[in-house]
Amino acid sequence: MIKVGIIGCGKITQVRHAPEYAENPNCEIVAFFDNNYERAQELAKEYNAVACDTLDELLDMDLDAVSVNVANFAHADVTVRALNKGKHVLVEKPMATTVNECVSMINAAKENHVQLMVAQNQRFARAHVKAHELIQSGAIGKVLTFRTVFGHPGPEGWTGDANSWFFDKKLAHFGAMADLGVHKTDLMHYLLDDEITDVFAQIRTLDKKYPDGTPITVDDNSYCMYQTKKGAIGTMHVSWTFYGNEDNSTVIYGTEGILKCYTDPEYSLILEKKNGEVEKFQLDQMTSNKEQTSNGRTNTGVIDGFVNALLEGKEVPVPGYDASKAMRVVIAAEESAAKNCMVKVKY
């Protein structure tokens, strides 16, 4: 039985981490901590756990693992403190706000002989898992190009807060580029079994405003051109200004065919072969932010992957070092946008 503490009791804890831990028969939620004590109390009551007054109180408890679900600026500090207490850590994305922070987290896990995982949930979507298998088996030949998109109306619809910390550069550090772009960047690394080496990015705040009409202080759109180590080129568009249905699609073009992920409402994965054959897969459909908030919970597979790896003594599915590569791309994209030129990713 894995004993778990959850740090941060916002929406991501309410609809993902807490219910997914509760549904896993191999773990027990022991404690919650949040700077808003009443919010921690509410979840503690719901899950028959303890609400802690301080972070140290939670970290001093007999826990095997913790989820770190706080504002971006605090990811590294809270994660390192937990790792230094000998806890395995599942931290929400983006992993941190700088490369040095990512490295400090990775080193802390190594030094304390515990595991660090980043919640890159796109890797667990069934169509993506199948697409990965097909690409690695050579079903579409050599990958030439790709396009990947993730857009929705903005995090305020998810959090229910029009003044969300997501919009505050001091707390979030990044906008849509790291909130959504880190997902799709990590996804491309996973699908292609490749690394993005060069990026040209346009990162802008085009429309999003606070209720008083003041523009938010982070980006709401990012459009990137990527080149990979194996020679593929592609585009990524992430946005908080898709004021309609959410788009969470990816298309990969190879020498022998095309793979379409989440482009069709009925078939989550479509394989179109060069010879004219078409194979369609009914696997799952990506749950939108709107659906998650209205349903009150979801199951991404992230928690099960984390818990099961700890129980079995295996490496977690998205280890810190692997996830940090996507953060390096995000940071290179920020540099590219500032300089208006192609930038090499520093690994």
C-alpha positions as CSV (number, residue, x, y, z in Angstrom):
1,M,0.0,0.0,0.0
2,I,1.4,3.4,-1.1
3,K,0.7,6.2,1.4
4,V,0.3,9.5,-0.3
5,G,0.2,13.2,0.6
6,I,-1.1,15.8,-1.8
7,I,0.4,19.3,-1.8
8,G,-1.9,21.9,-3.3
9,C,-5.7,21.5,-3.4
10,G,-6.8,23.4,-6.5
11,K,-8.7,22.1,-9.5
12,I,-6.0,19.7,-10.7
13,T,-6.1,17.9,-7.3
14,Q,-9.9,18.0,-7.1
15,V,-10.6,16.4,-10.5
16,R,-7.5,14.4,-11.2
17,H,-5.1,13.5,-8.4
18,A,-7.4,13.0,-5.5
19,P,-10.0,10.9,-7.3
20,E,-7.4,8.9,-9.2
21,Y,-5.5,8.0,-6.1
22,A,-8.8,7.2,-4.3
23,E,-9.8,4.8,-7.2
24,N,-6.5,3.0,-7.1
25,P,-6.8,0.0,-4.6
26,N,-3.0,0.1,-3.9
27,C,-2.8,3.5,-2.3
28,E,-4.2,5.5,0.5
29,I,-4.5,9.3,0.7
30,V,-3.2,10.2,4.1
31,A,-2.9,14.0,4.1
32,F,-3.5,17.3,2.2
33,F,-1.8,20.6,2.4
34,D,-2.8,23.9,0.9
35,N,-2.0,27.6,1.7
36,N,-5.8,27.8,1.9
37,Y,-6.4,25.6,4.9
38,E,-10.2,25.5,4.5
39,R,-9.7,24.0,1.0
40,A,-7.4,21.3,2.4
41,Q,-10.0,20.6,5.1
42,E,-12.7,20.1,2.5
43,L,-10.7,17.5,0.6
44,A,-9.5,15.8,3.8
45,K,-13.1,15.4,4.9
46,E,-14.1,14.0,1.5
47,Y,-11.2,11.5,1.4
48,N,-11.0,10.6,5.1
49,A,-7.6,12.1,5.4
50,V,-5.8,14.8,7.5
51,A,-5.5,18.5,6.6
52,C,-2.0,19.8,7.5
53,D,-1.4,23.3,8.8
54,T,2.1,23.5,7.2
55,L,4.0,21.9,4.4
56,D,6.6,20.6,6.9
57,E,3.9,18.9,8.9
58,L,2.9,16.9,5.8
59,L,6.5,16.1,4.8
60,D,7.3,14.9,8.3
61,M,4.5,12.3,8.1
62,D,5.0,8.6,7.3
63,L,4.3,8.9,3.6
64,D,5.7,7.0,0.6
65,A,4.9,9.6,-2.0
66,V,3.5,13.1,-2.6
67,S,1.8,14.9,-5.5
68,V,3.0,18.5,-6.0
69,N,0.2,20.6,-7.4
70,V,1.1,24.1,-6.7
71,A,1.7,27.2,-8.8
72,N,4.6,26.9,-11.3
73,F,7.0,29.1,-9.5
74,A,7.0,26.8,-6.4
75,H,7.3,23.4,-8.2
76,A,11.1,23.1,-7.8
77,D,11.2,24.3,-4.2
78,V,8.4,22.1,-2.9
79,T,9.6,19.1,-5.0
80,V,13.2,19.3,-3.7
81,R,12.0,19.6,-0.1
82,A,9.8,16.5,-0.5
83,L,12.6,14.5,-2.2
84,N,15.0,15.5,0.5
85,K,12.5,14.0,3.0
86,G,12.7,10.7,1.1
87,K,9.4,10.9,-0.6
88,H,8.8,9.8,-4.2
89,V,7.3,12.8,-6.1
90,L,4.8,13.3,-8.8
91,V,4.9,16.9,-9.9
92,E,2.5,18.6,-12.2
93,K,3.7,20.2,-15.4
94,P,5.4,22.4,-16.3
95,M,8.2,20.6,-14.4
96,A,9.8,23.9,-13.3
97,T,10.5,27.4,-14.6
98,T,14.2,27.1,-15.5
99,V,16.6,24.4,-16.6
100,N,18.6,24.8,-13.4
101,E,15.5,24.1,-11.3
102,C,14.8,21.0,-13.4
103,V,18.4,19.8,-12.8
104,S,18.1,20.5,-9.0
105,M,15.0,18.3,-8.9
106,I,16.6,15.5,-10.8
107,N,19.7,15.6,-8.6
108,A,17.7,15.6,-5.4
109,A,15.8,12.5,-6.5
110,K,19.1,10.7,-7.4
111,E,20.8,11.8,-4.2
112,N,17.9,10.6,-2.0
113,H,17.3,7.3,-3.9
114,V,13.7,8.2,-4.7
115,Q,11.8,8.7,-7.9
116,L,10.6,11.9,-9.6
117,M,7.8,11.8,-12.2
118,V,6.2,14.6,-14.1
119,A,2.5,14.4,-14.9
120,Q,2.7,14.5,-18.7
121,N,-0.7,12.8,-19.2
122,Q,-0.8,13.0,-23.0
123,R,1.6,10.0,-23.1
124,F,-1.2,7.9,-21.4
125,A,-4.0,8.6,-23.9
126,R,-4.8,5.4,-25.7
127,A,-4.6,6.7,-29.2
128,H,-1.1,8.1,-28.4
129,V,0.1,4.8,-27.0
130,K,-1.2,3.0,-30.1
131,A,0.3,5.7,-32.4
132,H,3.7,5.3,-30.7
133,E,3.5,1.5,-31.3
134,L,2.6,2.0,-35.0
135,I,5.4,4.5,-35.6
136,Q,8.0,2.3,-33.9
137,S,6.8,-0.7,-36.0
138,G,7.3,1.2,-39.2
139,A,3.6,1.5,-40.1
140,I,4.1,4.9,-41.7
141,G,7.8,4.5,-42.6
142,K,10.2,7.3,-41.9
143,V,8.5,10.3,-40.2
144,L,8.9,13.4,-42.4
145,T,6.7,16.1,-40.9
146,F,4.1,16.6,-38.2
147,R,1.6,19.1,-36.8
148,T,0.3,19.1,-33.3
149,V,-2.3,21.5,-31.7
150,F,-3.7,22.1,-28.2
151,G,-6.2,24.9,-27.8
152,H,-9.1,25.8,-25.5
153,P,-10.7,29.0,-24.2
154,G,-8.3,29.4,-21.4
155,P,-7.5,28.2,-17.8
156,E,-10.1,30.4,-16.3
157,G,-12.7,27.9,-17.6
158,W,-10.8,25.2,-15.8
159,T,-10.2,27.0,-12.5
160,G,-13.4,29.0,-12.4
161,D,-11.2,32.1,-11.6
162,A,-11.1,35.0,-14.1
163,N,-8.1,36.3,-12.1
164,S,-6.3,32.9,-12.2
165,W,-2.7,32.6,-11.1
166,F,-2.1,31.2,-14.5
167,F,-2.2,34.7,-15.9
168,D,0.3,36.2,-13.4
169,K,3.9,36.0,-14.7
170,K,5.3,36.1,-11.1
171,L,3.4,32.9,-10.2
172,A,3.1,31.1,-13.5
173,H,6.3,32.4,-15.2
174,F,4.9,31.1,-18.6
175,G,1.5,31.2,-20.3
176,A,0.0,28.8,-22.9
177,M,3.5,27.8,-24.2
178,A,4.3,26.0,-21.0
179,D,0.8,25.2,-19.8
180,L,-0.1,23.4,-23.1
181,G,3.0,23.5,-25.2
182,V,5.0,21.4,-22.8
183,H,2.4,18.7,-23.2
184,K,2.6,18.6,-26.9
185,T,6.4,18.9,-27.0
186,D,6.7,16.0,-24.6
187,L,4.2,14.1,-26.7
188,M,6.2,14.5,-29.9
189,H,9.4,13.3,-28.1
190,Y,7.4,10.3,-26.9
191,L,5.6,9.5,-30.2
192,L,8.6,9.8,-32.4
193,D,11.2,8.5,-30.0
194,D,13.1,11.6,-30.9
195,E,14.3,14.9,-29.6
196,I,13.5,18.4,-30.8
197,T,16.8,20.1,-31.5
198,D,15.9,23.4,-33.1
199,V,13.0,25.8,-32.6
200,F,11.6,29.0,-34.1
201,A,8.7,30.4,-32.1
202,Q,6.3,33.2,-32.1
203,I,4.9,33.6,-28.5
204,R,2.3,36.3,-28.1
205,T,-0.5,37.7,-25.9
206,L,-3.2,38.2,-28.6
207,D,-6.5,38.6,-26.7
208,K,-6.7,37.3,-23.1
209,K,-7.5,40.0,-20.5
210,Y,-8.4,40.3,-16.8
211,P,-12.0,41.2,-16.0
212,D,-10.9,44.9,-15.8
213,G,-9.7,44.8,-19.3
214,T,-6.0,44.7,-18.5
215,P,-4.0,42.3,-20.7
216,I,-2.7,39.2,-18.9
217,T,1.1,39.2,-18.2
218,V,1.8,35.9,-19.9
219,D,1.3,34.6,-23.5
220,D,-2.0,33.2,-24.7
221,N,-0.8,31.8,-28.0
222,S,2.4,30.2,-29.2
223,Y,3.2,28.9,-32.7
224,C,6.4,26.9,-33.1
225,M,8.4,25.3,-35.9
226,Y,10.4,22.3,-34.7
227,Q,13.2,20.2,-36.1
228,T,14.2,16.9,-34.6
229,K,17.4,15.0,-34.2
230,K,16.2,12.4,-36.7
231,G,15.5,15.1,-39.3
232,A,11.7,15.5,-39.1
233,I,10.2,19.0,-39.1
234,G,6.8,20.1,-37.8
235,T,4.7,22.7,-36.2
236,M,3.0,23.1,-32.8
237,H,0.2,25.6,-32.1
238,V,-1.0,26.0,-28.5
239,S,-3.6,28.5,-27.5
240,W,-5.9,29.9,-24.7
241,T,-8.1,31.6,-27.3
242,F,-9.9,28.8,-29.0
243,Y,-13.3,30.1,-28.2
244,G,-15.2,27.1,-29.3
245,N,-14.5,23.3,-29.1
246,E,-11.2,22.2,-27.8
247,D,-8.6,21.0,-30.3
248,N,-6.1,18.4,-29.0
249,S,-5.0,16.8,-32.3
250,T,-1.8,15.5,-33.8
251,V,-1.1,14.4,-37.3
252,I,2.2,12.7,-38.3
253,Y,3.2,12.3,-42.0
254,G,5.6,9.5,-43.0
255,T,7.0,8.0,-46.2
256,E,4.5,5.2,-46.1
257,G,1.4,6.9,-44.6
258,I,-0.3,9.3,-42.2
259,L,-1.4,8.9,-38.6
260,K,-4.2,11.1,-37.3
261,C,-4.7,11.3,-33.5
262,Y,-7.9,12.8,-32.1
263,T,-8.9,14.5,-35.4
264,D,-12.2,12.5,-35.7
265,P,-15.1,12.5,-33.1
266,E,-15.7,8.8,-33.6
267,Y,-12.2,7.3,-34.4
268,S,-9.5,8.5,-32.1
269,L,-6.8,7.2,-34.3
270,I,-6.7,6.8,-38.1
271,L,-4.0,5.2,-40.1
272,E,-4.0,6.1,-43.8
273,K,-1.5,4.0,-45.8
274,K,0.3,5.1,-48.9
275,N,-1.3,2.2,-50.9
276,G,-4.8,3.6,-50.1
277,E,-5.7,1.3,-47.2
278,V,-7.3,3.0,-44.2
279,E,-7.4,1.5,-40.7
280,K,-9.6,3.2,-38.0
281,F,-9.3,2.7,-34.2
282,Q,-12.0,3.4,-31.7
283,L,-9.9,3.7,-28.6
284,D,-10.9,6.7,-26.5
285,Q,-11.6,10.4,-26.9
286,M,-9.6,13.1,-25.2
287,T,-11.5,14.5,-22.3
288,S,-11.8,18.3,-22.7
289,N,-11.3,20.7,-19.8
290,K,-15.0,21.6,-20.0
291,E,-16.0,17.9,-19.6
292,Q,-13.6,17.4,-16.7
293,T,-14.9,20.4,-14.7
294,S,-18.5,19.4,-15.4
295,N,-18.0,15.8,-14.5
296,G,-15.9,16.6,-11.5
297,R,-13.2,14.1,-12.2
298,T,-11.4,12.1,-14.8
299,N,-8.9,9.3,-15.1
300,T,-5.8,10.0,-17.1
301,G,-3.7,6.9,-16.2
302,V,-1.0,9.1,-14.6
303,I,-1.7,8.2,-11.0
304,D,-2.0,4.5,-11.8
305,G,1.3,4.6,-13.7
306,F,3.0,6.3,-10.8
307,V,1.6,4.1,-8.1
308,N,2.1,0.8,-10.0
309,A,5.8,1.7,-10.8
310,L,6.5,2.3,-7.1
311,L,4.8,-0.9,-6.0
312,E,6.7,-2.9,-8.6
313,G,10.0,-1.3,-8.0
314,K,10.2,-0.1,-11.6
315,E,11.1,3.3,-13.1
316,V,8.2,5.7,-13.2
317,P,6.7,6.2,-16.7
318,V,7.8,9.8,-17.1
319,P,11.0,10.3,-15.1
320,G,12.2,13.8,-14.4
321,Y,15.2,13.6,-16.7
322,D,13.0,12.6,-19.7
323,A,10.3,15.2,-18.9
324,S,13.0,17.9,-18.5
325,K,13.8,17.7,-22.2
326,A,10.4,19.3,-23.1
327,M,11.1,22.1,-20.6
328,R,14.4,22.7,-22.4
329,V,12.5,23.1,-25.7
330,V,10.0,25.5,-24.0
331,I,12.8,27.7,-22.7
332,A,14.5,27.6,-26.1
333,A,11.2,28.7,-27.7
334,E,11.1,31.7,-25.3
335,E,14.6,32.6,-26.4
336,S,13.6,32.2,-30.0
337,A,10.6,34.5,-29.6
338,A,12.6,37.1,-27.9
339,K,15.4,37.1,-30.5
340,N,13.1,36.3,-33.5
341,C,15.4,33.6,-34.8
342,M,15.9,29.9,-34.8
343,V,17.4,28.6,-31.6
344,K,19.2,25.3,-30.8
345,V,17.9,23.4,-27.8
346,K,20.5,23.0,-25.1
347,Y,20.6,19.5,-23.8
